[in-house]
Amino acid sequence: MTLETLAARLEALESRAAIESLISTYANAFDRIDPVLLRTIWHADATLELPGFGEGAGPEGVVAMAEESWRKMPHMHHWMSNPLIHIEGGVATATVAADCLFHDIETGPVQVSGLYHDHFERREGQWRFTARRFELHFLTPLENWKPIAGSETFVGI
């Protein structure tokens, strides 16, 4: 194996790890209600489209949309899985399955499942989202769902 081949393989692994970290950071930022963390994963011209939930442009627009969501759904738990990532140089796309548990202050607990369609770019050595769009597969009210243990308390249940 040549040094060039080894360097290319290492770059591909580092890029994949960086993109997987962005996907996880998105879920953690939403779940922890962390606007500072959420700002760190978007390029300045990025967009987030969550049909039925909101949309935002640029890090500040994404955070503004998230803050509105947090007011309506103060408890969120995202599980991201099966990332299918395709990298070509400094550009990448991915699809990521998502299953989410939200507590909506008006409708109560709901389960949301779907697929994220992602675009990423590496600029100045940093991978970040350029676009993220959610495709809703289903939203299911969880009637009579009530936690019986844990560290979070849901108001109104």
C-alpha positions as CSV (number, residue, x, y, z in Angstrom):
1,M,0.0,0.0,0.0
2,T,1.4,3.4,-1.0
3,L,1.5,6.4,1.3
4,E,-1.0,8.2,-1.1
5,T,-3.4,5.3,-0.7
6,L,-3.0,5.2,3.0
7,A,-3.5,9.0,3.3
8,A,-6.7,8.7,1.1
9,R,-8.1,6.0,3.3
10,L,-7.3,7.9,6.5
11,E,-9.0,11.0,5.1
12,A,-12.1,9.0,4.2
13,L,-12.3,7.6,7.8
14,E,-11.8,11.0,9.4
15,S,-14.5,12.5,7.1
16,R,-16.9,9.7,8.0
17,A,-16.2,10.1,11.7
18,A,-16.7,13.9,11.4
19,I,-20.1,13.5,9.6
20,E,-21.3,10.9,12.1
21,S,-20.4,13.3,14.9
22,L,-22.5,16.0,13.2
23,I,-25.5,13.7,13.1
24,S,-25.1,12.8,16.8
25,T,-24.5,16.4,17.8
26,Y,-27.7,17.5,16.1
27,A,-29.7,15.0,18.2
28,N,-27.9,15.9,21.4
29,A,-28.3,19.6,20.8
30,F,-32.0,19.3,20.3
31,D,-32.5,16.9,23.2
32,R,-30.4,18.9,25.7
33,I,-32.0,22.2,24.5
34,D,-28.5,23.5,23.8
35,P,-28.5,26.4,21.3
36,V,-24.8,26.9,21.6
37,L,-24.0,23.4,20.5
38,L,-26.7,23.5,17.8
39,R,-25.0,26.6,16.2
40,T,-21.7,24.7,15.8
41,I,-22.8,22.2,13.2
42,W,-24.1,24.5,10.3
43,H,-22.3,26.4,7.6
44,A,-23.5,30.0,7.4
45,D,-25.6,29.3,4.3
46,A,-27.1,26.0,5.6
47,T,-30.8,25.2,5.8
48,L,-32.9,23.0,8.0
49,E,-36.4,21.9,6.8
50,L,-38.6,20.0,9.2
51,P,-42.0,20.0,7.4
52,G,-44.8,20.5,10.0
53,F,-42.3,21.5,12.7
54,G,-40.4,24.5,11.2
55,E,-37.5,25.6,9.1
56,G,-34.4,27.8,9.5
57,A,-31.6,29.3,7.4
58,G,-28.1,29.7,8.7
59,P,-27.1,28.9,12.3
60,E,-29.2,31.7,13.8
61,G,-32.3,30.8,11.8
62,V,-31.9,27.1,12.8
63,V,-31.6,28.1,16.5
64,A,-34.6,30.4,16.2
65,M,-36.7,27.5,14.8
66,A,-35.4,25.2,17.5
67,E,-36.3,27.6,20.3
68,E,-39.9,27.7,19.0
69,S,-39.9,23.9,18.9
70,W,-38.5,23.8,22.5
71,R,-41.3,26.0,23.7
72,K,-43.9,23.7,22.2
73,M,-42.0,20.4,23.0
74,P,-39.8,20.9,26.0
75,H,-38.8,17.2,26.1
76,M,-37.2,15.6,23.0
77,H,-35.4,12.3,22.6
78,H,-33.9,11.6,19.1
79,W,-32.5,8.2,18.1
80,M,-30.5,8.4,14.8
81,S,-29.6,5.2,13.1
82,N,-28.5,3.5,9.9
83,P,-26.6,6.5,8.4
84,L,-25.9,5.8,4.7
85,I,-23.1,8.3,4.0
86,H,-21.6,9.0,0.5
87,I,-18.4,11.2,0.4
88,E,-16.8,12.6,-2.6
89,G,-13.9,14.8,-1.7
90,G,-15.2,17.8,0.3
91,V,-18.9,17.1,-0.3
92,A,-21.1,14.4,1.2
93,T,-24.7,13.3,1.4
94,A,-26.4,11.0,3.8
95,T,-29.7,9.5,4.7
96,V,-30.3,8.9,8.4
97,A,-33.3,7.1,10.0
98,A,-34.8,8.8,13.0
99,D,-37.2,7.8,15.7
100,C,-38.1,10.5,18.1
101,L,-40.2,10.8,21.3
102,F,-41.5,14.3,21.9
103,H,-43.7,15.7,24.7
104,D,-45.9,18.3,23.1
105,I,-47.4,20.7,25.6
106,E,-50.7,20.7,23.8
107,T,-51.1,17.1,22.5
108,G,-49.0,15.2,24.9
109,P,-46.4,12.5,24.1
110,V,-45.9,11.6,20.4
111,Q,-43.6,9.3,18.5
112,V,-42.2,10.7,15.2
113,S,-40.3,8.5,12.7
114,G,-38.8,9.3,9.4
115,L,-35.7,9.9,7.3
116,Y,-33.3,12.8,7.3
117,H,-31.8,13.7,3.9
118,D,-28.5,15.5,4.6
119,H,-25.9,17.5,2.6
120,F,-22.5,18.3,4.1
121,E,-19.4,20.2,2.9
122,R,-15.9,20.5,4.3
123,R,-14.9,24.1,4.2
124,E,-11.6,25.4,5.7
125,G,-11.0,21.9,7.0
126,Q,-14.4,21.7,8.9
127,W,-17.3,19.4,8.0
128,R,-20.7,21.0,8.6
129,F,-24.3,20.6,7.4
130,T,-25.2,22.6,4.3
131,A,-28.8,21.2,4.3
132,R,-30.9,18.9,6.3
133,R,-34.5,17.9,5.4
134,F,-36.8,15.6,7.3
135,E,-39.2,13.2,5.5
136,L,-41.9,12.3,8.0
137,H,-43.0,8.7,7.8
138,F,-45.4,8.8,10.7
139,L,-46.4,10.8,13.8
140,T,-48.2,8.8,16.4
141,P,-49.9,10.1,19.6
142,L,-49.0,8.0,22.5
143,E,-52.2,8.0,24.5
144,N,-52.0,7.0,28.1
145,W,-48.2,7.1,27.9
146,K,-46.8,8.0,31.3
147,P,-43.3,7.6,32.6
148,I,-43.1,5.8,35.9
149,A,-39.4,6.4,36.6
150,G,-36.5,8.5,35.4
151,S,-34.8,11.9,35.8
152,E,-37.3,13.9,33.7
153,T,-40.6,15.2,34.9
154,F,-43.4,16.0,32.4
155,V,-45.6,18.8,33.4
156,G,-49.3,18.1,32.6
157,I,-49.1,14.3,32.7
